[in-house]
Amino acid sequence: MNVLTSVPALGKESGGVFYLHGEDEFRKDQAVRALVDAHLDPGTRDFNYDPVRGTETDAQALASLIGTPPMMAEWRVVVVREVEGLASSKHARDVLLEAARKPPPGLALVLSCTVPSGSRAKFYRELAKHTRSVEFRAITEADVPGWLVARAQEEHGIEMEVDAARALGAAIGADLGVLSQELIKLADFVGDRARITSADVEAAGTRLPSQNLWSWIDLVGSRDFEAARRTLPLLFDQGESGVRLTMLLATQLLRIGIVAEKGSKALDAVLPRHQKFLADRVATQARGWTTTEVDEALAGLLDVDRLLKSSPHTDEHFLEAWLLGLRVRAEAA
């Protein structure tokens, strides 16, 4: 991966100061490794590569590393992980900001950081202002299937079916490091077939939930309310909560509402990058809904949300009642 071209915010020029921040440690680390590989010649790497942690170094040592010129090569790379460990030292902040404003010739300084809450916001804003800055936000579970499909193609040259990606995401969660390892195993498992199906995910040894969460959301979107009601207990047996299911249902209904009112192009325009694959699926589901029905369903979910937070009844009780109401209205119509 050439991070200088695959991440537009980093630009195409080599060298200078790169500031990688956000909660997604996996993608930050991938970008750090790619930047190191893009700047260093393997033959002189040992002379020109210094990785340190902000929690284990000080301003004086950092200034010395930054000021050392490359040896027998075009670039010298200094990687500082856990930059937040230096933020409490004014001297260290000054060293980093000075390098950011005026990088020494021949230096590629890579700063990796998770900005703590209640932090020195001005320092981090200044870093972002004077560097090539990219934020790696934590990926959501809704993004996982799209991320898996893209990574399977980009890293392994393999097509991963959306349903297979959803199944793997439902089983593993949003830990990209674990998901990446599972993809490697699946790529080896399918071999020259170069296509990963849901059956492959299960056959490769992944323990799949008895009810796939995303397939269940699709049942509601497709107006198969009775099947959704019947399989609802399985989701609660797997540890799902009423609040989380209500939130996911509301999100899906809002997507359907956008298509019903403004068309599929409007939905595609607002979907995040790793959720673009949903556009066609939601458009198909939206054909079964009117905007009035979407509004009524969302109003019902709002009541469910209030009851979940105030009533002694079980979460399952309120969602089941909501699904029964949708079924009754659909049959009457």
HUGIRA-V237458 format. One record per residue. SS is DSSP state (alpha for helix, beta for strand, coil for the rest). D_LAST is the distance of its C-alpha to the last C-alpha in Angstrom with 2 decimals. Layout:
SS:D_LAST ; SS:D_LAST
This chain:
coil:53.82 ; coil:55.53 ; alpha:54.12 ; alpha:55.89 ; alpha:53.62 ; alpha:50.44 ; coil:50.08 ; alpha:50.47 ; alpha:51.29 ; alpha:54.47 ; coil:55.77 ; coil:58.00 ; coil:61.36 ; coil:63.03 ; coil:64.70 ; beta:64.22 ; beta:62.09 ; beta:58.59 ; beta:56.51 ; beta:53.67 ; beta:51.70 ; coil:48.47 ; coil:47.15 ; coil:46.59 ; alpha:49.94 ; alpha:49.21 ; alpha:48.58 ; alpha:51.40 ; alpha:53.78 ; alpha:52.76 ; alpha:53.55 ; alpha:56.85 ; alpha:57.92 ; alpha:57.01 ; alpha:59.02 ; alpha:61.98 ; alpha:61.91 ; alpha:61.60 ; alpha:64.76 ; coil:67.12 ; coil:69.40 ; alpha:69.57 ; alpha:73.36 ; alpha:73.79 ; alpha:70.73 ; alpha:72.80 ; alpha:74.85 ; alpha:72.02 ; beta:69.13 ; beta:68.94 ; beta:65.83 ; beta:65.98 ; beta:63.78 ; coil:63.79 ; coil:64.10 ; coil:67.27 ; coil:69.20 ; coil:70.74 ; alpha:71.33 ; alpha:74.80 ; alpha:73.80 ; alpha:70.77 ; alpha:72.95 ; alpha:75.36 ; alpha:72.66 ; alpha:71.21 ; alpha:74.70 ; coil:75.84 ; coil:75.90 ; coil:74.74 ; coil:77.35 ; coil:77.93 ; coil:74.39 ; coil:72.35 ; coil:70.02 ; beta:70.19 ; beta:66.95 ; beta:66.56 ; beta:63.32 ; beta:62.71 ; beta:59.87 ; coil:58.88 ; alpha:60.11 ; alpha:58.83 ; alpha:61.84 ; alpha:64.13 ; coil:62.36 ; coil:64.44 ; coil:67.68 ; alpha:68.58 ; alpha:71.03 ; alpha:68.40 ; alpha:65.87 ; alpha:68.61 ; alpha:69.45 ; alpha:65.86 ; alpha:65.25 ; alpha:68.59 ; alpha:67.72 ; alpha:64.31 ; alpha:65.92 ; coil:68.79 ; coil:68.31 ; coil:71.65 ; coil:72.31 ; coil:71.31 ; beta:68.91 ; beta:65.27 ; beta:64.21 ; beta:60.85 ; beta:59.49 ; beta:56.65 ; beta:55.21 ; coil:52.51 ; coil:52.73 ; coil:52.83 ; coil:51.00 ; coil:53.35 ; coil:55.63 ; coil:58.10 ; alpha:55.49 ; alpha:58.15 ; alpha:59.79 ; alpha:56.60 ; alpha:55.67 ; alpha:59.14 ; alpha:58.84 ; alpha:55.58 ; alpha:57.18 ; alpha:60.30 ; coil:59.02 ; beta:56.59 ; beta:53.79 ; beta:50.58 ; beta:48.13 ; coil:46.60 ; coil:43.68 ; coil:42.44 ; coil:39.75 ; coil:36.38 ; alpha:34.65 ; alpha:31.97 ; alpha:34.90 ; alpha:36.45 ; alpha:34.75 ; alpha:35.61 ; alpha:39.09 ; alpha:39.66 ; alpha:38.64 ; alpha:40.96 ; alpha:43.82 ; alpha:43.72 ; alpha:44.25 ; alpha:46.76 ; alpha:48.88 ; alpha:48.70 ; coil:47.64 ; coil:44.86 ; beta:41.23 ; beta:38.95 ; coil:35.42 ; alpha:32.81 ; alpha:31.51 ; alpha:35.14 ; alpha:35.65 ; alpha:32.62 ; alpha:33.93 ; alpha:37.40 ; alpha:36.23 ; alpha:34.18 ; alpha:37.32 ; alpha:39.91 ; coil:38.37 ; coil:39.62 ; coil:43.37 ; alpha:44.35 ; alpha:47.76 ; alpha:46.43 ; alpha:43.75 ; alpha:46.52 ; alpha:48.61 ; alpha:45.75 ; alpha:45.30 ; alpha:49.02 ; alpha:48.75 ; alpha:45.80 ; alpha:47.67 ; alpha:50.62 ; alpha:48.45 ; alpha:46.84 ; alpha:50.12 ; alpha:50.42 ; alpha:46.86 ; coil:45.93 ; beta:42.24 ; beta:40.65 ; coil:37.63 ; alpha:35.77 ; alpha:37.93 ; alpha:41.02 ; alpha:40.09 ; alpha:39.93 ; alpha:42.92 ; coil:45.03 ; coil:44.85 ; coil:42.15 ; coil:40.48 ; coil:36.76 ; coil:34.33 ; coil:32.39 ; coil:29.12 ; coil:29.28 ; alpha:27.88 ; alpha:26.81 ; alpha:25.10 ; alpha:23.15 ; alpha:22.10 ; alpha:20.99 ; alpha:18.79 ; alpha:16.81 ; alpha:17.01 ; coil:15.77 ; coil:12.71 ; coil:14.52 ; alpha:14.12 ; alpha:15.64 ; alpha:18.64 ; alpha:19.11 ; alpha:19.19 ; alpha:21.55 ; alpha:23.92 ; alpha:23.94 ; alpha:27.10 ; alpha:28.97 ; alpha:28.75 ; alpha:30.20 ; alpha:32.85 ; coil:33.84 ; coil:34.45 ; coil:31.42 ; coil:30.75 ; alpha:27.66 ; alpha:28.87 ; alpha:29.32 ; alpha:25.94 ; alpha:24.29 ; alpha:26.38 ; alpha:25.57 ; alpha:21.80 ; alpha:22.15 ; alpha:24.32 ; alpha:21.92 ; alpha:19.01 ; alpha:21.55 ; alpha:22.51 ; alpha:19.01 ; alpha:18.76 ; alpha:22.10 ; alpha:21.11 ; alpha:17.85 ; alpha:20.02 ; alpha:23.45 ; coil:23.42 ; alpha:24.94 ; alpha:28.47 ; alpha:27.81 ; alpha:26.80 ; alpha:29.84 ; alpha:32.04 ; alpha:31.24 ; coil:31.07 ; coil:34.37 ; alpha:36.65 ; alpha:35.88 ; alpha:32.09 ; coil:32.04 ; coil:31.08 ; alpha:27.56 ; alpha:26.81 ; alpha:25.77 ; alpha:23.82 ; alpha:21.80 ; alpha:21.36 ; alpha:19.82 ; alpha:17.37 ; alpha:16.54 ; coil:15.21 ; coil:11.99 ; coil:11.60 ; coil:11.63 ; alpha:14.43 ; alpha:12.44 ; alpha:10.61 ; alpha:14.17 ; alpha:15.71 ; alpha:13.66 ; alpha:14.46 ; alpha:18.04 ; alpha:18.40 ; alpha:17.49 ; alpha:20.08 ; alpha:22.57 ; alpha:22.34 ; alpha:22.82 ; alpha:25.84 ; alpha:27.38 ; alpha:27.03 ; alpha:28.50 ; coil:31.57 ; coil:32.12 ; coil:30.93 ; coil:32.92 ; coil:29.93 ; coil:29.57 ; alpha:27.75 ; alpha:25.78 ; alpha:24.50 ; alpha:22.78 ; alpha:21.22 ; alpha:19.99 ; alpha:18.39 ; alpha:16.73 ; alpha:15.38 ; alpha:14.20 ; alpha:12.32 ; alpha:10.58 ; alpha:9.87 ; alpha:8.61 ; alpha:6.13 ; alpha:5.13 ; alpha:5.39 ; alpha:3.78 ; coil:0.00
